[in-house]
Amino acid sequence: MLEIKGLRTEFIHYLEENHPEDQHPAVTAKNALFAYYHDIGTPFETILRDEDSMLAAEPLLMEHFRKVGRKNPEEEAAAYRACWEKFRAFLESTDRLGELETTEEQKEE
């Protein structure tokens, strides 16, 4: 099962090493995990399954941002999707992507 809390720190270090253009890696990590801590209408594990899943979750996040009164939900949702993409790449690079599937399967049982 994927332990999100410990991964946040590792993800920040990954961003610092692999995405030096990211001037705010802690914010990127926070944004990448937003859907883990907030219900946007689809499980976090499902979002990270593949590119299509991230694209499908973006409008759900956009709607969530509209409901809570964000000023620019479309732009923010697109930015968060970019964070998901980096988080997914991090999981792949550390051989943890398969742990998401295990978590999802356990929830279904």
N, C-alpha and C positions, 0 to 999 in steps of 0.2 A: 504494500500500500504506500502511496506517495505521501511523504511528510512535508507539507507545504511550508511550515514555519521555518525549518532549517534550510530549505531550498532558497528562500528569499535572499539570505546573506550570500549563499553560493552564486545565485543569479547576479547579484550586484557585482561580485568579483569577476564573473564571466563577462559582464558588460564592460567593466573597466579594462579588461584585457583584450576583448574581441571587438568592442565597439567604442573606441576612444573618442569618436565624434559625439557620443551621447554624453552631454555635459551634466546630466542629472540621472545617473543610473538608479538611485534609490527611488526616484519618482517613476521611472520606467518599470521597476520591479513592482511598485505599489499599483500602478495602472494595470500591469499584466495580471495581477492577482485580484483585481477588483471583483470580477465575476465569481471568484471563489468565496468571497466574503459577503457578496450581495446577490440576491436572487434576481436574475435578469430574464428568467423564463426557460433556461436550458442549463443542464449541469455543466460545471466548469470543465470536467473531463471530456465532455462531448465537444466543447468548443475547440479544444486542442487536437482533436482527432486528425484533422487534415485541413488543407486550405479551404475547401468547400465548407467545412464546418465553421471555420472562423468567419467566412463571408456570410453564412447564414445567421450567425449570432450577432453580427454587427447591427442589423436593424432592430434586434431585440434590445441591445444596449442603447441604441439611439432612442427608442421609445422609453426606456427606463430614465434616461437623462431628461427627456421632455417632461416626464411625470414629476421629476424632482426639481424642475425649473432651471436646468442648465441653460446658459445663454446661447451656445452653439452646439447642439447635440450631434449634428451630422459630422462636424469637424472633430469633435472630441471622440466620437465613436470610431472614426477612421484612425485617429491617433492611438487609441487603445488597441485596435486590431493590430497595428504595427508592433505594439508591445507584446501581444499574444504571439505574433510570428517570431519575435526574438526569444520569448520564453520557450516556445516549442523547439526552436533550434538549439537552445541550451539543453533541454531535456534529451534531445537526440544526441547531442555531443557527449552527454554524460551517461548514455545508455539507460535513461530512466523513462523514456516515452512509453515503453511497455507497461510500466507500473500504473499509468493512467487507466489502461484497459482493465487491469486487475481491479482497480478501485471501482470502476464502473460496473464490472461484472458482480462484484461483491454487493453493491447497492441493489442490484436487480434480484438477488437471491432472497 
